[in-house]
Amino acid sequence: MLLAGKGSRKLSEFGITLKSWRQDTVSGGWGFLAAIVPVFFVVWITQPLRSEESEHVLLKLLKESPQLETVLWIGLSVVILAPVAEELIFRVILQGVLRSRLSANGAIAISSLMFVSVHRFPDSLALLPLAVLFGYVYERRHSYLAVVVMHALFNLTNLVLALLSAGA
C-alpha cells in the first residue's frame, strides 16, 4: 500500500499480484534450480576464505542450540521473513526505481551489488550469481512472488543442508 501511494498506482505495477501465481511459482522454482550450480560453484572456490569467524550468525546459533524451537525460529526468519523483506527492498523497490532510469542490465547489476553488500563476506561472493538471477527473474516475470519463491527455496535448501551437516 505504501508503494502504491494514495491510489495513483496499482500494486500490480510493482509485480505484486496473485493473478498468475501458478506461473510465478513455477518461474521461482526454475530460477532456484538455475541458481544451484553457479552458487555452489562459487561456494566451493571460495572455501579457503571461509572460517568459523565468517560463518553466518544463524548457522552458529543452530550449532550452539539445535533444539526444535531454535530451528523453527531460524526457519521462519530465513525461509519466510528474509525473502519477503529482501525481495521487496532489492527487487521491487530498488530494481524497480533503477529500471525506470537505467537499462535492465544496469538495474539488475546495481540491485544485485546492493543485495550482496548487506551479506557477510565470503557469502556475498557466492550470492552474486543468485542475486543476478533474482534480478533476471524479476525483470522477465515482473513478479514479486516469483523472486520470493526462488529466494525461499534457496534459503530452505541451505537450512536443510545445515541441519543435515549438524546431524552428521
N, C-alpha and C positions, 0 to 999 in steps of 0.2 A: 504494500500500500504506500509505503514511503517512496518507493521507486516511481510509482505512477503519479505521485503528486496529488493535486486536487482534482483528479479525474481527467486531466488533459491527456494522459497517456494510459494505454492499457497494459496490464501486466504481461500479456502475450507478446508485446513489443520487446520485452526483456527475455523472452524464452521461457517464461513461467506460465505454463498451461498444462492441462491434462488431456487436451484434445487428442493428441496422438501418443498417449502414454505407452501403448504397446511397442510401437516403433522406436520410441525414445529409450525404453528399457532395453530393447534388443541392441540398439546402437551403443548404449552404455556398456553392455556385455561384450560386444565386438571390440569396442575401444579398449576395454580392460584386457582382452586376450591379445590385442595388438601391442599392448604395453609390456607384457610379461617379459619377453625376450630382451628388449633393449634395456629395461630397468635392471633386471637381474644380471645382465652382462656388465653393466656399469658397477653394480654392487660387487661383482666378482673382481673386476680390475682395480677397484678402489679398496679391496680387502686390506692391503698393507697400511692404509690410512686409518683403519678402524681400531678402536681400543675401548676399554671399559669406560674411560672418561668421555668418549664421544657417543656412547650408547644413548639412545633415546630415553628420556626420563621415565616414560611409561613402561618401557621394557625392563628398566631397572626395578621399578615398583612391582612388576609382575614376577620377577625373580625373587624379590625380597618377601613378597606377600602373595603367594599363589592361590589364596582362598577364592572360592566361588564368587563372593561378593566383590572382591577386587577385580576379578576377570569380567564380571558383569558391568561394573562402572567403567572400566577401561574400554570394553566393547561398545558401550553406549557412546562414549566420547569419541572413539576413533572411527566407528562404523556409521554413526548417525550424525552426531553434532559437528565433527570436523568437516565431513564432506558438505553438509548443508551450509555451514558458515563460510568455509573457504571458497566453495564454488560460487556462492553469491557474491563474495567480495572480488575474487580474482577473475572470474569469467563474466558473470552478469554485469557487474558494475565496472570494474577496471577495463576488461577487454571490450566491453560494450562502448564505453566512453572513448577508448583509444581507437576503436574501429570507425567511429564517426569522424576521426581526424586523420587516420593512417590507413595504409593497406592492411589487408587481412594478415599477411605475414608479419608486418611490423607490430600490429596489435597483439598477435599471438606471442611473438618474441618478447615483447616488453612485459606482458602479463605473466608469461612463464618465468622470466627472470625475477620478477617481484615475488611470485609464488615460492620459488626455491630459496629466495633470500630470507624468508621467515622460517626456514627449516635449518636444522643444525648441520654443520659440516661433519663428516663427508656425505651424509644422507642427501644433502642438497644436490650433489653431483648426480646421484642415481635418480633423483626426482626430476631432473631436467627433461629427459625424454618423455616421462609421464606427463609433465606439465604441458609440453608441446602437443602431445596427443589430446589432452583435455581441451586445449585451445582449438585444435583442429576439429574435434568432435563438436564443440560449441559453435564454431564458425559454420560447419556444414549443416548441422541439425537446428541450430539456434534454439537449443533445448537445455534448460536448466536441469531437468530431470535426467537427461542422458548423461551429463557430466557428474551429477550426484551419484547415480548408479555406478558409473565407472569408478569414481573415487571410493565409494563404499566397498565395492568388490575388491579393489586393490588393498585397502586398509584391512578388510576382513581376512584376506589371504595372508597378509603379514602377521595379523594377530594369531591366526591358526598356526602358521609356521613357528611363531614364537612360543606358543603353547606346546606344540609338539617337541620343539628343541628343549624346552624347560623340563618336559617329562622324560626326556632321554637321558 
